Amino acid sequence: MLLKKNRIKKNADFESVYRFGKAFFCGKIAIKAKENGLAVLRVGVSVGLNFSKKSVDRNRIKRQIRAFFRQNLEKIKTGWDIVAIVQKGWDKKVNPRKEFAEILVKNGLLKG
């Protein structure tokens, strides 16, 4: 589980990232990122009903995304708010870790 300081929980913070953040895409996965002015990275996950009507599928993909960010927290630049969005049409059996790593590398959000 991500630590509290590394989570986006408030609706206002999500809205701020949606409204003012930069969008990065890789297939059916998107990331919205915005600098937060803090010394920590904060992550939020958004998986809507149009991804799947079954909550089991939505919760599974959310767990996989959170696990990716938890395992790679020290590799990602601090001072950002990141919202991960899974769009309609994503294959539910595919693990999204490779795609998220590709997006982060391609857009310079990884350290080093």
C-alpha positions in Angstrom: 0.0 0.0 0.0 1.2 3.5 -0.8 1.9 5.7 2.3 -0.6 8.4 3.0 1.9 11.1 2.1 2.2 9.5 -1.4 -1.6 9.4 -2.2 -3.9 11.9 -3.8 -7.1 11.7 -1.8 -8.9 15.0 -2.0 -11.3 15.6 -4.9 -9.8 19.1 -5.3 -6.4 17.7 -5.9 -7.7 15.3 -8.5 -9.5 18.2 -10.2 -6.4 20.3 -10.2 -4.3 17.6 -11.9 -7.1 16.9 -14.5 -7.4 20.6 -15.3 -3.8 21.9 -15.2 -1.8 18.7 -15.7 0.1 17.5 -18.8 -1.4 14.4 -20.4 0.8 11.4 -21.5 -0.6 8.4 -23.4 0.5 4.9 -24.2 -2.2 2.9 -25.9 -5.2 2.7 -23.6 -3.3 4.0 -20.5 -2.9 7.7 -19.7 -1.1 9.7 -17.1 -1.9 13.3 -16.1 1.0 14.9 -14.2 1.3 18.3 -12.5 4.0 19.7 -10.4 2.8 20.0 -6.8 5.5 22.2 -5.1 6.0 19.6 -2.4 9.0 17.4 -1.7 7.0 14.2 -2.3 5.5 12.3 -5.2 1.7 11.8 -4.9 -0.3 9.3 -6.9 -3.9 8.8 -7.7 -5.7 6.1 -9.7 -8.8 6.6 -11.8 -10.6 3.7 -13.4 -14.2 4.4 -14.5 -17.2 2.4 -15.2 -16.6 2.5 -18.9 -13.4 0.4 -18.3 -15.6 -2.5 -16.9 -19.0 -2.7 -15.3 -17.5 -5.3 -12.9 -16.0 -3.8 -9.7 -13.7 -6.9 -9.5 -12.0 -5.9 -12.8 -11.7 -2.2 -11.8 -10.3 -3.0 -8.4 -7.8 -5.5 -9.8 -6.3 -3.0 -12.2 -6.2 -0.3 -9.5 -4.2 -2.7 -7.2 -1.8 -3.5 -10.1 -1.2 0.3 -10.7 -0.7 1.1 -7.1 1.7 -1.8 -6.8 3.8 -0.5 -9.7 4.0 3.0 -8.1 4.8 1.6 -4.7 7.7 -0.6 -6.1 9.1 2.2 -8.2 8.5 5.1 -5.8 12.2 5.9 -5.4 12.8 5.9 -9.1 10.2 8.5 -10.0 10.9 12.2 -9.6 9.5 13.9 -6.5 7.4 17.0 -6.5 4.7 15.7 -8.9 1.1 14.8 -8.6 0.3 11.9 -11.0 -3.1 10.5 -11.8 -3.1 7.2 -13.7 -6.1 6.6 -15.9 -7.1 3.4 -17.6 -9.3 3.9 -20.6 -12.0 1.8 -22.2 -10.8 -1.0 -24.4 -7.9 -2.1 -22.2 -7.4 -5.8 -22.1 -8.2 -6.8 -18.5 -5.8 -9.7 -18.4 -2.7 -7.6 -19.3 -0.6 -6.2 -16.5 -0.1 -2.5 -17.0 3.3 -2.2 -15.4 5.3 -2.3 -18.7 3.1 0.5 -20.2 3.4 2.7 -17.1 7.2 2.3 -17.1 7.3 3.2 -20.8 5.2 6.4 -20.3 7.4 7.5 -17.4 10.7 6.9 -19.2 9.4 8.6 -22.4 8.3 11.7 -20.6 11.2 12.2 -18.3 9.4 11.5 -15.0 12.1 9.0 -13.9 15.2 10.0 -12.0 18.5 9.7 -13.8 
